Amino acid sequence: MTRDLLLCFSDETDLGERISRASGFDLAKVERHQFPDGETKLRVPDAMPRRVVILRSLNQPNDKLIELLLAAKTARLLGAHHLTLVAPYLAYMRQDIAFQPGEAISQRIIGKFLAELFDTVITIDPHLHRVKTLQEAIPAAKAVVLSAAPLLADFVATHRTNPVLIGPDEESAPWIALAAARHGFEHAVCKKVRHGDHNVAVSLPPITVTGRPVVLLDDIASTGQTVAQTARLLLSAGAASVDVAVTHALFAGNAMQVLRDADIQNIWSTDCVYHSSNAVSVAPLISQTLAALATA
């Protein structure tokens, strides 16, 4: 085996095949078996090229982190010299400080764990708060951040005429601006005060939406509560329609129903996380990055 190899798991075959076709990497699946007691057995190809890429999006992360440990260590034993993790969604990034005495700072712990397994980590729109760079969170030799904002903006441009892009909070302002600049969209961000996982207060920005289509753009959607509340405010303010476009479609529990009940017209997401709302593929973005890193 001489060509670079992309390893994927069975539940991410679609994205793996798209990346393989775009990059020219050989593609192989990681075989996985779970014993009745919950332990996992993995099997990878029994010969590895020098450069191996493992694709694993880290939504529902706990079992997947064990899988990465087993797969990465085995790939090294079988001849891989350079390992790259492509984690389109990266978990455990929110807890970057101890909010209460004794709390685990999970970002540092998981970041170090991944850095010890992989030479390069690539992710898309990580949910970072108090750290400025991914390298601070994951001290690997290379930590690469990509953004799906331009891809989502391109998709919106083909489905809505003269839309207004709205972000959920001030923290999202640079990301919203990046998406808006792609096609010259008017844009703004809301103000948000979080009182808990399911209790968020939102106020709209001073921008006119009357009679215009609005797209709520965000890097991540989980419970759907914030998006739904914002959509209701926008429709009350006269928006002609409200759609949602997100990078990471986590949509926990009844989140999709929460969004439908808010009269949101369309829900569009990237395939960073597999979901029925997937409308935009990040495979070209990942493939271009892998090619650039291979020649660097």
N, C-alpha and C positions, 0 to 999 in steps of 0.2 A: 504494500500500500504506500503510494508516494504522494498523491494529491492530498491537500488539506481535507480533513474530515469534519463534518457537522454531525453531532450526535443529538438526537431529540427523543423525547418520550412520546408514548402513543397518544396521549391527550393533546399533544401540540404538533401532530403530524402535518396538519394543513399549513401552518406557518413555516415549519421546517422545510417542507417541499417547496414553498415559495422562495425561501432564502436560498435553498440549494440550486434551484433553477436560475436565479438571478446572479448567484456568486460563482457557480461552477464547482462548488464543493461537492464531494461525495457525501451522500446522506446515509446514515445508519440509525436504527432505532435501538434504544436501550430497552432490553427485556426486563420486565419487572414482575415479581411475584410476592404476594404478601401471605405470610404464614398465619394460621388461626390465632396465634398469640400476638399478632400485630407487627412482628419483625418483617423486614423487607429483604428480599434477595434480588440482586441486579446482575445482569450479564451484558457486557459490551463486546464488540468485535475483538477477537483474540490477538490481533496485531494492529498497532497504531502508527500513523505517520508522526512526524516530528511535531506538526501543528494540529491541534484538535480544538474545535469549538463545541461547547455544550450549550444548547438552548434550553432554558428553563425559566419561565415566568413565575415569579414567586408570590402570586396570590395563593391564599390557603397554604401558608409557607412551611408549617412545622414538619410535615412528612417530607416535603420537597428538599428541605435543608439536609436531612439525613441522606436522601437520594443523591444529592450533589456531593456529599462527603464520600459516599461509596463509589460513585462514578468517577470523580476526579482522581481519587487515590488509585483506583484500578487502572485508569488510563495512563497514569504515570508509570505504574509497574509494567505496563505492556508496551512502553516505548515512547509515549508522548513527552516531548521536551518543553513545549509551550502550550499552555492551556488558556483558553479564553472563555469566559462566561458571558453569554448574551442573556440577560435577564430583563426583558422588556418592561416588566413591572418589578420593582425592588421593594421588598417588605422590610419592616422594622426600622424605617427611617424617621418616624415621628418622635420617638422617645430618645432625644439627643441630650437631655439633662435629667437629673433626678428631681422630680417635682416634689416628692416626699422623701424623707430620710429612709434609706434602705432600698429604694427602688433601683432595679437594674437599668443601666443605661444601654438599652438593647441595640441602639444604632452602633455604638462602639464595639460591642461584643460580636454582633453579627457581621459588622464590617471587617473586623480583624479576622474572623473565621473565614470569610470569603477571600480575603487578601492572602491568607495562608494557603488556600487551595488553588488560586488562579493567578496567572501572570497579568492578565488583562480582564477587566470587568466593563461591560458595555450595558448601559441602561437608557431608558427613554423617560424624560420628564419626571425625574425622581422628586418625591415630596420632601424636600429639604426645608428646614426652618431656620435654625440658628447657626448652621454651618454654611459657609459660602461655596465650597467646592465638594464634589463627590470624593475627591482624594482625601479630604479630611475624614469622611465617613468610612471609606474603604481604602486603606493605605496599600493598595496593590501597586505594582510597577507602573501600570497604566489604568486609570479610571476614566472612562469616556462617557460623557452625557450627550445624548441626542435629544432633539425635540420633534414631536409630532405636530406642533402648532402650524407650521407651513402646510403640511399635508391636509390637516383638517380645514384650513383656510381655503385650499384649492377645492376641496369637496364642497364646502359651503358656497363657493363662488359659482359652481355649476348647478346648484339647487335653489339658490335664493338671489333675487335681484335687489341690490342696494340694501343689504342687511345692516343692522347694528349688532356689533359683537359686545357682549356684556360678560365681564368676569365676576366671580363670586366675592372677591375681597381685594384689598390693596396689595396683599402679598402676590396676587396673580398678575399685577399690572405689567411687568416686563414681558410675561408670557403672552398676554392678550395683545400687547403692542406688537410683538413679533408676528403673531398671526394676522393682525389687521394690516400691517405694513405690506404684506404680500400682495394685496389687491386694493389697498387704499380704503379699507372699510372704516367707517366711523366706529369708535369704540369707547368704552368706559368701564369702570369697576364699581362694584357695590361696597358698602361698609358692612362688616359682619362682626357680631359679638357672640362667641360661643359660650353657652352656659352648661354644656354637657354634650354627650354623644348624640342626643336626639333633641336638643333644645338650643336653637340658634336664632338670633334676632338679625334681620337683614334690613338695610335701607338702600333705596335706589340712588344712583348717581344723578346729578342735575343734567340730564340729556333728554331730548325730545324723541319719544318712540311712537307717537300717535300715527296710526296708519301704516307703520313700517314693520317688516319682519325682523324679529330679534332672534339671535342665536346665543344661547348661554354656553359659553366655552369654558371648559375646566380641565385640569390635568387628571382629576380623579372624581368618581362618583361612587359613594358607598351606600348610605342610608337613603339618599334622595331627598331628605327633608329640606336642606338648604336650597337646592335647585327648585323644588316644588314651591316653596315659599316665595322665591324670587320670581318664578313664572307667574304666580297669581298676582303679585304686585305689578309686573309688567303688563299683563292683560288688563288689569284695572286702570293702568295709566294709558291705555289705548293702543297697545301693540296689536298689529294685525294678526300676528301669529308668534308663537314661541317654540323654537326647536332647541335641542340640547346636543352638543358635540363634545365628547370627552376622549381623552387618551386612554384612561384605564377604567373599564366598565366592571367595577367590583359588584355593585348592585346587590347588596346583602339583603336577605330576608324578603320583605314585600316591597322593596324599593321601586321596582318597575310599576307596580300598581299605584304607589304614591305619586309617581310622575304622571301616569295616565289620569289620575283623579284631578291633577292640577291643569288639565287641558293642554298639556304639551303635545305638539303635533307630531314631531319626529324625534327619535333618539338615535344618534349616530355615534359610533365609537370606532376606535382602531382595534386591530387584532392583537394588541399587546396582551390582552386577556381575552380568552375565547368566550364569546357571548352572542346571543341571537341578534344583538344590535350592531355587530361588527359591520362596518361599511367601508373602512379605509385600511389598507394593508401597510404595515411598516416594513415589509420585506425589502423593498428597494433601498430604503434608508439604511437598514442594517447591512445589506449586501455591499453597498458603496463604502461603508465604514470598514467592513472587514477587508475589502480590497485595498483600501488606503493604508490600513495598518500592516497588511502583509508586505507592502512595498516600502514601508517606512524604514 
